[in-house]
């Protein structure tokens, strides 16, 4: 299912950081995300719903780019 909010995402298993780029162009890096959460996101039918339910407001983040 195409995402209306999440454009792309990537995970660094060593640092346990999940980078999420939104359709707006903003890029956020979520810290200390377990690999199981990333694997579940990959399998999720709706990336937006998974993000809202399991990542947003659950992990500290840093906004790294984008001004939109």
Backbone as a printed PyTorch tensor [residue, N CA C, xyz], in Angstrom:
tensor([[[ 0.8510, -1.1770,  0.0000],
         [ 0.0000,  0.0000,  0.0000],
         [ 0.8910,  1.2330,  0.0000]],

        [[ 0.7340,  2.1260, -0.9660],
         [ 1.5470,  3.3430, -0.9930],
         [ 1.2880,  4.1840,  0.2560]],

        [[ 2.3580,  4.7620,  0.7440],
         [ 2.2640,  5.5570,  1.9570],
         [ 1.9520,  7.0060,  1.6170]],

        [[ 1.0780,  7.6060,  2.4020],
         [ 0.7630,  9.0170,  2.1800],
         [ 1.6190,  9.9160,  3.0650]],

        [[ 2.3420,  9.3220,  4.0270],
         [ 3.1560, 10.1030,  4.9590],
         [ 4.6290,  9.7130,  4.8850]],

        [[ 4.9120,  8.4190,  4.9560],
         [ 6.2940,  7.9260,  4.9640],
         [ 6.7650,  7.7320,  3.5260]],

        [[ 7.8160,  8.4520,  3.1390],
         [ 8.3790,  8.2980,  1.7880],
         [ 9.3470,  7.1240,  1.7540]],

        [[10.2520,  7.0670,  2.7380],
         [11.2240,  5.9860,  2.7880],
         [11.7420,  5.8470,  4.2200]],

        [[12.4260,  4.7350,  4.4620],
         [12.9990,  4.5050,  5.7830],
         [14.1800,  3.5660,  5.6420]],

        [[15.1050,  3.6530,  6.5950],
         [16.2850,  2.8100,  6.5850],
         [16.7190,  2.5960,  8.0270]],

        [[17.4050,  1.5010,  8.2630],
         [17.7760,  1.1310,  9.6220],
         [19.2460,  0.7970,  9.6920]],

        [[19.9190,  1.3030, 10.7190],
         [21.3080,  0.9590, 10.9980],
         [21.3160,  0.0600, 12.2240]],

        [[21.5980, -1.2130, 12.0230],
         [21.5120, -2.1790, 13.1160],
         [22.6180, -1.9850, 14.1630]],

        [[23.7260, -1.3950, 13.7730],
         [24.8130, -1.1770, 14.7300],
         [24.4550, -0.0520, 15.7040]],

        [[23.9810,  1.0660, 15.1780],
         [23.6190,  2.1980, 16.0400],
         [22.1730,  2.1190, 16.5330]],

        [[21.4040,  1.1840, 15.9480],
         [19.9770,  1.0240, 16.2690],
         [19.1960,  2.3080, 15.9800]],

        [[19.5290,  2.9390, 14.8650],
         [18.8500,  4.1580, 14.4500],
         [17.9770,  3.8850, 13.2310]],

        [[16.7570,  4.3820, 13.3070],
         [15.8010,  4.2670, 12.2070],
         [15.6240,  5.6430, 11.5910]],

        [[16.0220,  5.7860, 10.3390],
         [15.8550,  7.0410,  9.6120],
         [14.5510,  6.9660,  8.8280]],

        [[13.6980,  7.9650,  9.0090],
         [12.4120,  8.0030,  8.3150],
         [12.3150,  9.3120,  7.5540]],

        [[12.1300,  9.2080,  6.2340],
         [11.9040, 10.3840,  5.4040],
         [10.4130, 10.4620,  5.1040]],

        [[ 9.8650, 11.6420,  5.3290],
         [ 8.4370, 11.8470,  5.1090],
         [ 8.1970, 12.4720,  3.7360]],

        [[ 6.9730, 12.3830,  3.2640],
         [ 6.6170, 12.9380,  1.9600],
         [ 6.9340, 14.4250,  1.8830]],

        [[ 6.9450, 15.1040,  3.0060],
         [ 7.2550, 16.5390,  3.0620],
         [ 8.7230, 16.8160,  2.7700]],

        [[ 9.5620, 15.7630,  2.8010],
         [10.9930, 15.9280,  2.6130],
         [11.7530, 15.9680,  3.9210]],

        [[11.0490, 16.0360,  5.0290],
         [11.7090, 16.0470,  6.3330],
         [12.2740, 14.6640,  6.6400]],

        [[13.4430, 14.6510,  7.2710],
         [14.1060, 13.4110,  7.6360],
         [14.3380, 13.4050,  9.1370]],

        [[13.8820, 12.3550,  9.7840],
         [14.0430, 12.1950, 11.2210],
         [14.7820, 10.8970, 11.4830]],

        [[15.6420, 10.9220, 12.5000],
         [16.3590,  9.7270, 12.9110],
         [15.8980,  9.3770, 14.3230]],

        [[15.3220,  8.1920, 14.4580],
         [14.8050,  7.7020, 15.7410],
         [15.8700,  6.8220, 16.3730]],

        [[16.1190,  7.0410, 17.6610],
         [17.2220,  6.3960, 18.3660],
         [16.7700,  5.1930, 19.1950]],

        [[17.6930,  4.2340, 19.3270],
         [17.5040,  3.0480, 20.1530],
         [16.2700,  2.2340, 19.7610]],

        [[16.0690,  2.1100, 18.4630],
         [14.9410,  1.3330, 17.9430],
         [15.3890, -0.1190, 17.8090]],

        [[14.7230, -1.0440, 18.4750],
         [15.1030, -2.4580, 18.3600],
         [14.9390, -2.9710, 16.9260]],

        [[15.7920, -3.8940, 16.5430],
         [15.7170, -4.4500, 15.1880],
         [14.3640, -5.1100, 14.9320]],

        [[13.7360, -5.6470, 15.9860],
         [12.4290, -6.2800, 15.8230],
         [11.3710, -5.2710, 15.3660]],

        [[11.5070, -4.0470, 15.8310],
         [10.5540, -3.0010, 15.4240],
         [10.7440, -2.6830, 13.9490]],

        [[11.9960, -2.5680, 13.5250],
         [12.2670, -2.3190, 12.1120],
         [11.7490, -3.4630, 11.2440]],

        [[12.0090, -4.6970, 11.6540],
         [11.5390, -5.8460, 10.8870],
         [10.0130, -5.8550, 10.7940]],

        [[ 9.3540, -5.4920, 11.8700],
         [ 7.8870, -5.4260, 11.8610],
         [ 7.3970, -4.3290, 10.9320]],

        [[ 8.1080, -3.2110, 10.9000],
         [ 7.7210, -2.1250, 10.0000],
         [ 7.8430, -2.5690,  8.5480]],

        [[ 8.9160, -3.3050,  8.2350],
         [ 9.0830, -3.8010,  6.8640],
         [ 7.9190, -4.6920,  6.4500]],

        [[ 7.4020, -5.4870,  7.3900],
         [ 6.3090, -6.4150,  7.0800],
         [ 4.9340, -5.7530,  7.1310]],

        [[ 4.8340, -4.5870,  7.7170],
         [ 3.5360, -3.9320,  7.9120],
         [ 2.9020, -3.5520,  6.5770]],

        [[ 1.6100, -3.7900,  6.4660],
         [ 0.8670, -3.4150,  5.2570],
         [ 0.8550, -1.8970,  5.1100]],

        [[ 0.5700, -1.1950,  6.1940],
         [ 0.5440,  0.2670,  6.1800],
         [ 1.7150,  0.7950,  6.9950]],

        [[ 2.7050,  1.3500,  6.2960],
         [ 3.8540,  1.9300,  6.9800],
         [ 3.4200,  3.1120,  7.8430]],

        [[ 2.4770,  3.9110,  7.3410],
         [ 1.9830,  5.0730,  8.0980],
         [ 1.3540,  4.6400,  9.4120]],

        [[ 0.4990,  3.6600,  9.3620],
         [-0.1830,  3.1880, 10.5650],
         [ 0.8210,  2.5840, 11.5450]],

        [[ 1.7430,  1.7970, 11.0260],
         [ 2.7540,  1.2080, 11.8970],
         [ 3.5840,  2.3050, 12.5540]],

        [[ 4.0250,  3.2660, 11.7680],
         [ 4.8140,  4.3710, 12.3080],
         [ 4.0500,  5.0850, 13.4250]],

        [[ 2.8040,  5.4300, 13.1660],
         [ 2.0050,  6.1580, 14.1590],
         [ 1.7760,  5.3490, 15.4300]],

        [[ 1.6050,  4.0510, 15.2990],
         [ 1.2900,  3.2090, 16.4610],
         [ 2.5080,  2.7030, 17.2260]],

        [[ 3.6570,  2.5770, 16.5510],
         [ 4.7870,  1.9000, 17.1850],
         [ 6.0840,  2.7010, 17.2560]],

        [[ 6.1630,  3.8180, 16.5430],
         [ 7.4170,  4.5710, 16.5320],
         [ 7.2110,  6.0020, 17.0230]],

        [[ 6.2790,  6.7080, 16.4110],
         [ 6.0230,  8.0940, 16.8220],
         [ 5.6680,  8.1300, 18.3030]],

        [[ 6.2440,  9.0450, 19.0230],
         [ 6.0170,  9.2230, 20.4660],
         [ 6.5490,  8.0660, 21.3060]],

        [[ 7.3070,  7.1460, 20.7120],
         [ 7.8700,  6.0150, 21.4550],
         [ 9.3940,  6.1140, 21.5890]],

        [[10.0340,  6.8080, 20.6490],
         [11.4990,  6.8760, 20.6250],
         [11.9440,  8.3230, 20.4690]],

        [[13.0980,  8.6280, 21.0650],
         [13.6950,  9.9540, 20.8840],
         [14.1130, 10.0840, 19.4340]],

        [[14.0820, 11.3120, 18.9230],
         [14.4450, 11.5270, 17.5280],
         [15.1960, 12.8350, 17.3630]],

        [[15.8590, 12.9280, 16.2180],
         [16.5360, 14.1380, 15.7940],
         [16.0820, 14.4170, 14.3770]],

        [[15.6910, 15.6600, 14.1250],
         [15.3530, 16.0700, 12.7560],
         [16.6640, 16.4410, 12.0720]],

        [[16.9620, 15.7930, 10.9600],
         [18.2810, 15.9900, 10.3460],
         [18.2810, 16.8150,  9.0790]],

        [[17.1480, 16.9480,  8.3920],
         [17.1280, 17.7610,  7.1820],
         [15.7080, 18.0670,  6.7610]],

        [[15.5910, 18.9330,  5.7670],
         [14.2920, 19.3030,  5.2160],
         [13.7040, 20.4930,  5.9400]],

        [[13.1440, 21.3950,  5.1560],
         [12.5610, 22.6030,  5.7330],
         [11.1010, 22.7790,  5.3900]],

        [[10.5290, 21.8030,  4.7170],
         [ 9.1320, 21.9290,  4.2610],
         [ 8.1770, 21.9480,  5.4210]]])
